[in-house]
Amino acid sequence: MENEKAVLGALLFIVMVVGANFVMYAIARGAANSKQKGFWETIGKAMNTSIKKNDEMEELRRKMEALQKGKKED
């Protein structure tokens, strides 16, 4: 009884790992076969979005500070 549960747990773990690898393969394959751009361009664009978001947040922070300074002066 105990061995059957251990074997079932091991099989479940193996199926989960293989499933996760299949999903990652499908995502990478889809990015590589993108009709719009090449693989490295797609990966680079995905990596640069966080930098762009940080720049946008920095710009928003500066505008908020300018607005707050404008309120204090009035």
LINZIVEN-V521948 format. One record per residue. N is the residue number from 1. RES is the residue in three letters. SS is DSSP state (hx for helix, st for strand, lp for the rest). OMEGA is omega in whole degrees, -180 to 180 (* if undefined). BURIAL is I if it has 16 or more other ideal C-beta (glycine too) atoms within 10 Angstrom, else O. Layout:
# LINZIVEN-V521948
{{N;RES;SS;OMEGA;BURIAL} {N;RES;SS;OMEGA;BURIAL}}
This chain:
# LINZIVEN-V521948
{{1;MET;lp;-179;O} {2;GLU;hx;180;O} {3;ASN;hx;180;O} {4;GLU;hx;178;O} {5;LYS;hx;179;O} {6;ALA;hx;179;O} {7;VAL;hx;178;O} {8;LEU;hx;177;O} {9;GLY;hx;179;O} {10;ALA;hx;178;O} {11;LEU;hx;178;O} {12;LEU;hx;178;O} {13;PHE;hx;-180;O} {14;ILE;hx;179;O} {15;VAL;hx;179;O} {16;MET;hx;-180;O} {17;VAL;hx;179;O} {18;VAL;hx;178;O} {19;GLY;hx;179;O} {20;ALA;hx;178;O} {21;ASN;hx;178;O} {22;PHE;hx;179;O} {23;VAL;hx;179;O} {24;MET;hx;177;O} {25;TYR;hx;-180;O} {26;ALA;hx;179;O} {27;ILE;hx;180;O} {28;ALA;hx;179;O} {29;ARG;hx;178;O} {30;GLY;hx;178;O} {31;ALA;hx;-179;I} {32;ALA;hx;-178;O} {33;ASN;lp;180;O} {34;SER;lp;-178;O} {35;LYS;lp;-174;O} {36;GLN;lp;-174;O} {37;LYS;lp;178;O} {38;GLY;lp;-177;O} {39;PHE;hx;-176;O} {40;TRP;hx;176;O} {41;GLU;hx;179;O} {42;THR;hx;179;I} {43;ILE;hx;179;O} {44;GLY;hx;178;O} {45;LYS;hx;179;O} {46;ALA;hx;-180;O} {47;MET;hx;-176;O} {48;ASN;hx;-179;O} {49;THR;hx;179;O} {50;SER;hx;178;O} {51;ILE;hx;179;O} {52;LYS;hx;179;O} {53;LYS;hx;178;O} {54;ASN;hx;178;O} {55;ASP;hx;179;O} {56;GLU;hx;179;O} {57;MET;hx;178;O} {58;GLU;hx;178;O} {59;GLU;hx;178;O} {60;LEU;hx;179;O} {61;ARG;hx;179;O} {62;ARG;hx;179;O} {63;LYS;hx;179;O} {64;MET;hx;178;O} {65;GLU;hx;179;O} {66;ALA;hx;178;O} {67;LEU;hx;180;O} {68;GLN;hx;177;O} {69;LYS;hx;178;O} {70;GLY;hx;178;O} {71;LYS;hx;-178;O} {72;LYS;hx;-179;O} {73;GLU;hx;-180;O} {74;ASP;lp;*;O}}
